[in-house]
Amino acid sequence: MVMQSNLRHLDVVRCVMEAGSVTEAAKLLRVSQPAVSKTLGQVEDRLGLRLFTRDRGRLIATAEARALLPEIEKAFLAVDGVQRLAAELRDGRTGMVTIAAAPSLANNLLPAVIAKFRLTRPGATVIVQAIPNTEVVDLVADRRVDLGYVLIPTRDSATVATDLCAADLVCVLPKTHALAAPKSVRLRDLNDVPLIAFARRLPLGAVIASAFERARVKPQIAVEVTQSATAFALVKAGAGIAIMDSFALLEGLPQNLVARPIQPAVRVVARQLSPRHRPQSLLADAFAKDVAAIIAGHVAGGVLSEAE
């Protein structure tokens, strides 16, 4: 109320300076002349300055009033700026959203989301960190990022997890490889084949290892990796064939490589994490909606499936 009152008083001073009379200022402000005169007196008393002198029926701004006018204008510009920024924040057109994501999602799912998000919000900034699952969970739990995107993470009481979609494990291999001919690859077919796999300490690596254990197959791990981009490069170089999640296929396969689903099928779930004890910003909510929209398109196209 104090701020509003001060702004009203300053507006009266500004209008009187522009109009040159109480009568004209009252018309501009749509108030009575006595109200304008009273306000001027209150402002002069509060500031301890004489702001106007009378000259043949007109009010002439003193040197002190003219010195104050630039600061009065700045005050109104600042208020306009606050109102404009509030409107942009309310509409999700500006601000910053911070994201942490497992590399497979950061490199393959999120680029299309960010492009869609920025198309309608050119004033917004997106900060993305591509880091291992466990670190994503920690950042979200500590409220150092707005949203996290992970594959099959450990549940954490400080985060809220939402299942987004699922993707099957696939085998990526050269088109000329003998196992490229069938429409799918059985785990037992990989018994003596040099494999490029995710490190077992990673959640995805643990899923792959568990799948081989259930199939009673002991894989021949030639190379362990932490990112699908590295696995693609190794397969292309002839270092072996790779087992990875099909999220890595969203941006397409490198030339001369093919992907075949693993049998029996092994599903990997993508989840969205948010801090449990922090209200989500409007901008973060808008980003999450764009993630859902992009995923819906992939599900409709059969590339991904719904999380069950």
N, C-alpha and C positions, 0 to 999 in steps of 0.2 A: 504493500500500500504506500510506503514511503517513496519508493522508486516511482510508482505511478503518479503520485502527487507531485513530485519534483519535475517529472516530464511534462505534466500539464502546465505547471508554472512556467517552465522554460518555453513551452509552445506559445503561451500568451505573450511573453517578452518578444519572441521572434516575430509573431504576427503584428504586434504593435510597431516594431521597428520597420517591418515591411510596409504596413498600411499607413503609418504616420499619424494615426489618430485612434482613440479608444473606440469611437463609433464604427469605423471601418473594420477594426480588429474584431469587435463584437459580432459584426455581420459574418466575417470569415469563420469565426469559431462557433457561430450560432448560439451565443450566450448573450446575457444582458450587459449593457455598458457598466452598471455598478459592479457586476461580477468581475469584469476585466480590471476596473480601477482597483478593486479590493485585492485582486491577485497581484497586481503590480506593486502595491504597497507591501504586501507580505514578502514578495521576493526582495524588494529593496531593504526591508527590515532584516531579513535573514542574511543577506549578503553584506549589509552595512555599507551599501553603495547607492548613490543617486544614479539612476539609469536613464531618466528622461527629464528634459526641461520643456516648458511650454513657450511657444513662440507664435502669437497670433492664431491661437486655436489649434495649433498642431503640436504634437509631441516630437521633440528632437532628441535622438539618442545621444547620450553623453559619450565622451572618449572611452570611459570605462565600459559602457555597454557595447560599443563597437569592438573593444578588445575581447569581450566575452563571446561575441557572436560566433567566431570560428569554433570555439569549444562547444557552444550550444549545438551547432550543426554537426559536429563530430558525435555528440551524444545521440542525436537522432539517427545518424548513419549507423552507429553501433547497434541501436535497437533494431533498425531495419535489417542489419546483418544477422542478428540473433534470430529474428523471426524468419528470415529467408533460409538460414541454416536449419532451423527447427522443421520447416516445411520440407526441405530436402531430405532430412533424416527420417521424417515421418513417411515420406514417399519412397524411402530406400534408394535415393538418387546419389547420395554421397556418403562419405565415411570410410571405414576400413573394416575388413573381415579377415581374420587370421585362421589359417587352415593347416593342420598337420595330417599327413596321409602316408600309408604304406606305399613304397615306390611303385608297385604294380598299379595302384589306383591313381597316384599322383601323376604318373606318366601316360596313362591310357584312358582313364575315365574322366578325370577332372579337367583336362584341357578343353573339351567340348563344353563342359559346364561353365567354366570361366569365360569362354568366348560368348556364350549365351547371356551370362550374367552381366558382362561389361557392355554388351550391345545396347541394353536399355538403361545402364547406369554408368555412363562414361566418367562420372565424377567419383566413382568408388574405386578404392584400392584393395586388391586381394594379395595377401601374403601367404605363400604356400611353402611348407617344409616337407620334403620327401625323406622320411626316416623310418626305422624299423617299428613294427607294431607296438612293442612294449614301450618305446619312447613316446609314441603317439598317445597311448593311454596315460602316461605320466604327465604329459603336457596338458591334456584335457583335464585330468584330475586336479592339477595344480592351478587350473584356470589361466594358463598362459596362452591358450588359443581358444577361439570361439567354437570350432568344430574339429572333430577328428574322424578320419576314414580308415578303417582297418579291415583286415581279413582275420576271421576267427580269433579275436583277442581273448585274453583272460578277463573275466568280469571284474569290475572294480566298483566298490561301493560309492566312490566319489563321482562316478559318471553315470549318465543315462544312455543306454545302448538301444539303438533301433536297427533291426535287420532290414537291409535295403533290397538285396537281390542275391542270387547265387550263380555260380559258374562252375563248370566241370573241369577237372584236370584234363590236360591234353598232352599228347606227345608231339613235339616239334622236331621235324627231321627233313633232310634234303629230299627233293622230289625223286631223286634217283635211288634212294635207299630201298632195300627189299621190303621193309615194313610200311612203306608209303602206299603200296598197292591196295591192301585191304582198307575198308572204310573205318575200321577201328583197330586199336592195338591192345592186345591182352597183356596183362602184367607178366604172365609167365613167358610171353614171347621176348621179354627183356632180360631174361636170366643171365645171358652171357654177352650182353650189349653194353659197351661203354656209355655211361649215363652222365649227363650234366644235370645236377639237381640242386635244389636250395638247401642251404646248410640246415642240419637237423635242429640246431638251436633256435631257428626261426619257426614261427607257427606253421607256415606253409611247408617247410622242410619236415616238421614233425608229422603233418598230415600225410605227406608222401611216404615217409618211412612206415607209418602205421598201415597204409594201404598195401605196401609190399609184404609186411608181416602177416596181414590177414590172408594174403594170397599165397603165403608160404614160399615167397621168392626172395632170394638174397641178391639185391641189386649190385652191380659192379659200378660203383661210383667213381667216375674218372675225374670229375671236377665239381667242386661245390661253389655256388654263387650266392649272391644276395639280391641281385636284380635281374629281371627278365631281359633287359637290354643286353646284359653281359652274356646271358645264356644264348640269345639269338646270334650274337657275334661268334660265339664258340661253335655253335652248330654250323653256321655258314663257313667257318674256317676248317670244318672237318674234324673237330675234336670229339665228337660224339653226338648223341641225340638227347633232347632235353625234355624233362617233365616240368610242367608249369601250369598255372591257372589260366583259364581262357580269358580273364580280364586283359591279359597281355596281348590278346588278339584284336582288341577293339580298334586299334589304330592300323590294323593290317599287318601282314607278315612280310619280312624281308624277301627280296626276290629269290626264287629257286627253293624256298622252304614251304613245307605244308604242315598242317596240324591235323592230328587224328585223335578222336576221343579215346580215353582210357576205358578199358573194360576189365573188371566191373567198374561202373561209374563211381567217381568220387567227387562230391560237391564241396565247393568252398563258398562260404557266405561272407558278403561284404556288410559291414555295419557302420553306422554313423554314431559317433559319440559326442555328447555335450556335457558341460559341467553340471553336476546335480544341484549345486547351491548358488547358481548365478543365473539371473534372468537373461534370456537370449535377446540380443539386439534385433531390431527390425531388419537390419541388413543381413545378419546371419540367418534369420528366418527365410529371407528372400533367397539366399544362396542355397539353403537346404531344399527349398521348393524347386529350384532349377536342377539340383541333383536328381530329385525324384522324377522330374520331367524327362531328363536325358536317359535315365535308367528305364523309364516306361517305354521309350522309343526302342531301346535295345531289346527289351523283353518282347515287345510286339514283333520285332524283326527276328526273334528266335536266337539272338546271340547270347542273351542272358536269360535266366529264368527267375520266377518269383521266389523269394525266400519263404520257406514253410516253417 
